[in-house]
């Protein structure tokens, strides 16, 4: 057999085996790697190259070595799942680098990090003041996670005593011009609804490259031809429908919350939108 053909066959065999074994190892091998997973990835790559190129040895020996490494990796992952002590021994323990706005110098030296490096990590998280940090922890993967002090955290509905209705994840309902029936059913709609919504904005299914439905049933559309503009009268109808939907959502939130303060706020906001609708209806419906 010619050498070039043998290399082609060996490489194809290595690709197939490597793909199957990587699938066996699972998603962790393609995410942020732990220390041992990093070593496993390097070694498996080296063994795959050995199988492809070393014509002086039997190729199946490389497959045996590859299988042993994969089995060892699976055994260690299973051990890590079952034992906290094993996790701490095999992987690095998390290290607190900043606590209460103060840098822990001894831990920084232990992880061989400089002040410039930790400040760079803070800026990546949009934090420019050391005093704003409650905790900064280096995980076993080497990633640095940061918790800001409470007074610097973003305000959420929970802080206001507002209970929000559960959300559904947005669903792609048209992809590459094809209707995705299953996501439509998940959102509680059908093809007729989709075609009606497209008709409201003056678009045909054949013109749609991508369409997505969000939690509130709002359709977002991207057309093949980015130069096509939605007709002005259709934009008005869409705006009117969105205002009506906002009013309905506020009334729903008012009924679902147990907070009297929140209920009053929702009811007042709903009445304000109702007043706005009364003023703009003659314009939007023309």
C-alpha positions in Angstrom: 0.0 0.0 0.0 1.4 3.5 -0.9 2.4 5.5 2.1 0.2 8.4 1.3 -2.8 6.1 1.1 -1.9 4.5 4.5 -1.6 8.0 6.0 -5.1 8.9 4.7 -6.6 5.7 6.1 -4.9 6.1 9.4 -6.0 9.7 9.7 -9.6 8.9 8.9 -9.5 6.1 11.5 -8.1 8.5 14.1 -10.7 11.2 13.3 -13.5 8.7 13.8 -12.1 7.2 16.9 -11.3 10.6 18.4 -14.8 11.9 17.7 -16.4 8.9 19.3 -14.2 9.0 22.4 -14.7 12.8 22.8 -18.5 12.2 22.6 -18.0 9.6 25.3 -16.1 12.0 27.5 -18.9 14.5 27.3 -19.3 18.3 27.1 -16.7 19.0 29.8 -13.9 18.3 27.3 -15.1 21.3 25.2 -15.7 23.7 28.0 -13.4 25.3 30.6 -11.0 22.5 31.4 -9.8 21.3 34.8 -6.2 20.5 35.3 -6.5 16.8 34.5 -8.8 17.4 31.6 -6.2 19.8 30.2 -3.6 17.0 30.4 -6.0 14.5 28.9 -6.8 16.8 25.9 -3.1 17.3 25.1 -2.3 13.6 25.4 -5.3 12.5 23.3 -4.3 15.0 20.6 -0.7 13.7 20.6 -1.9 10.1 20.4 -4.2 10.9 17.4 -1.2 12.5 15.6 0.9 9.4 16.4 -1.8 7.1 14.9 -1.9 9.2 11.7 1.8 9.7 11.0 4.0 7.1 12.6 4.2 4.4 9.9 7.0 2.4 11.6 4.7 1.1 14.3 1.4 -0.7 14.5 -1.5 1.8 14.4 -3.7 -0.3 16.7 -1.2 0.3 19.6 -2.1 4.0 19.4 -5.8 3.1 19.6 -5.1 1.0 22.7 -3.2 3.9 24.4 -6.0 6.3 23.4 -8.6 3.9 24.9 -6.6 3.6 28.1 -6.5 7.4 28.5 -10.2 7.8 27.9 -11.0 5.1 30.4 -8.7 6.7 33.0 -10.4 10.1 32.4 -13.9 8.6 32.8 -12.8 6.8 36.0 -11.4 10.0 37.4 -14.5 12.0 36.5 -16.7 9.3 38.2 -14.4 9.5 41.3 -14.7 13.3 41.3 -18.5 13.1 41.2 -18.6 10.6 44.1 -15.9 12.2 46.4 -15.3 15.7 47.6 -11.8 14.7 48.8 -11.0 13.3 45.3 -12.1 16.6 43.7 -9.9 18.6 46.0 -6.9 16.3 45.4 -7.2 16.1 41.6 -8.3 19.7 40.9 -7.1 22.9 42.5 -9.2 24.3 45.3 -10.9 27.7 44.8 -8.8 30.6 46.2 -10.3 33.8 47.6 -8.3 36.7 46.1 -10.3 39.7 47.3 -12.6 39.8 50.3 -14.5 42.9 51.5 -12.7 45.2 49.1 -9.2 44.1 50.3 -6.7 42.1 48.3 -5.4 39.0 50.0 -1.7 39.2 49.2 -0.8 35.7 50.4 -3.4 34.1 48.2 -2.2 36.3 45.3 1.3 35.0 45.7 0.1 31.5 46.0 -1.6 31.7 42.6 1.3 33.8 41.2 -1.0 36.7 40.2 0.1 40.3 40.1 -2.1 43.3 41.0 -2.2 44.4 37.4 -3.7 41.0 36.4 -6.4 41.0 39.1 -7.3 44.6 38.1 -7.5 43.5 34.5 -10.0 40.8 35.5 -12.1 43.3 37.4 -12.3 45.6 34.4 -13.4 42.7 32.2 -16.4 42.5 34.6 -17.0 46.2 34.3 -15.6 46.9 37.8 -13.1 49.7 38.1 -13.1 50.2 41.9 -11.5 47.7 44.2 -13.8 48.9 47.0 -16.9 47.7 45.0 -15.8 44.1 45.3 -17.2 41.8 48.0 -15.5 38.6 46.8 -13.2 37.6 44.0 -12.5 33.9 43.8 -10.2 32.0 41.4 -11.9 28.7 40.6 -10.1 25.4 40.0 -10.4 26.0 36.2 -8.4 29.3 36.6 -11.5 31.5 35.9 -12.0 34.4 38.3 -15.6 35.0 39.5 -16.5 38.3 41.2 -19.3 39.3 43.5 -20.0 43.0 43.9 -21.1 44.5 47.2 -24.9 44.6 47.7 -25.2 48.4 47.2 -23.6 48.0 43.8 -25.7 45.2 42.5 -28.3 46.0 39.8 -31.9 46.6 41.0 -34.3 43.7 40.3 -38.1 43.3 40.6 -37.5 41.2 43.7 -35.9 44.2 45.5 -39.2 46.1 44.8 -41.4 43.3 46.1 -42.6 42.5 42.6 -43.4 38.9 41.6 -42.8 38.3 37.9 -44.6 35.7 35.9 -42.4 32.8 34.7 -40.9 33.3 31.3 -40.6 30.9 28.4 -37.3 30.9 26.4 -37.6 32.6 23.0 -38.1 30.1 20.1 -36.9 30.3 16.5 -40.0 29.7 14.4 -38.5 30.4 10.9 -34.9 29.5 10.0 -33.5 29.8 6.5 -37.0 30.5 5.2 -38.4 27.2 6.7 -41.2 27.1 9.3 -40.1 25.3 12.5 -43.3 23.6 13.6 -42.1 22.2 17.0 -41.0 25.6 18.4 -44.3 27.1 17.2 -46.2 24.5 19.2 -44.0 25.1 22.3 -45.1 28.8 22.2 -48.7 27.8 21.7 -49.0 29.0 18.1 -49.6 27.5 14.7 -48.6 28.2 11.1 -51.8 30.2 10.6 -50.9 32.6 13.4 -47.4 33.0 12.0 -48.6 33.8 8.5 -51.1 36.3 10.0 -48.3 38.0 11.9 -46.1 38.2 8.8 -49.1 39.6 6.9 -49.5 42.4 9.5 -46.0 43.6 8.8 -46.3 43.2 5.1 -43.9 40.3 4.8 -44.2 37.0 2.9 -42.8 33.7 4.2 -40.6 33.4 1.2 -38.9 36.7 2.1 -38.2 35.7 5.7 -34.7 34.5 6.6 -35.1 34.3 10.4 -38.0 34.8 12.8 -38.2 34.4 16.5 -41.0 34.5 19.1 -40.2 35.9 22.6 -41.8 35.2 25.9 -44.7 37.6 25.3 -45.6 36.3 21.9 -43.9 39.1 20.0 -42.6 38.1 16.6 -39.1 39.4 15.5 -38.4 39.0 11.8 -35.2 39.3 9.7 -35.7 39.4 5.9 -33.4 38.1 3.2 -33.5 41.6 1.6 -32.4 44.1 4.3 -33.5 46.9 2.0 -37.2 46.0 2.3 -39.0 48.5 4.6 -42.1 47.7 6.6 -45.0 49.9 5.3 -45.8 52.8 7.5 -49.4 51.9 8.1 -48.4 48.4 9.2 -45.9 49.9 11.6 -48.8 51.9 13.2 -50.9 48.8 13.6 -48.0 46.9 15.1 -47.4 49.8 17.6 -51.1 49.8 18.5 -51.1 46.0 19.1 -47.9 46.3 21.3 -49.5 49.0 23.4 -52.6 46.9 23.9 -50.5 43.9 24.8 -48.5 46.0 27.4 -51.8 47.1 28.9 -53.0 43.5 29.1 -49.7 42.4 30.7 -49.9 45.0 33.3 -53.4 43.9 34.2 -52.2 40.3 34.4 -49.3 41.3 36.7 -51.7 43.2 38.9 -53.8 40.1 39.3 -50.8 37.8 40.0 -48.9 39.9 42.6 -49.7 39.7 46.3 -48.1 43.1 47.0 -50.6 45.9 47.5 -48.0 48.4 46.5 -47.1 46.6 43.3 -50.8 45.9 42.5 -51.5 49.7 42.7 -48.5 50.5 40.5 -49.6 48.0 37.8 -53.2 49.3 37.9 -52.1 52.9 37.6 -49.7 52.1 34.7 -52.5 50.2 32.9 -54.8 53.2 33.2 -52.0 55.5 31.9 -51.6 53.3 28.8 -55.4 53.2 28.4 -55.4 57.0 28.3 -52.5 57.0 25.8 -54.4 54.6 23.6 -57.5 56.8 23.6 -55.3 59.7 22.4 -53.4 57.9 19.7 -56.0 55.4 18.4 -57.3 57.9 15.7 -53.7 58.3 14.5 -52.6 54.7 14.6 -55.7 53.3 12.9 -55.5 55.7 9.9 
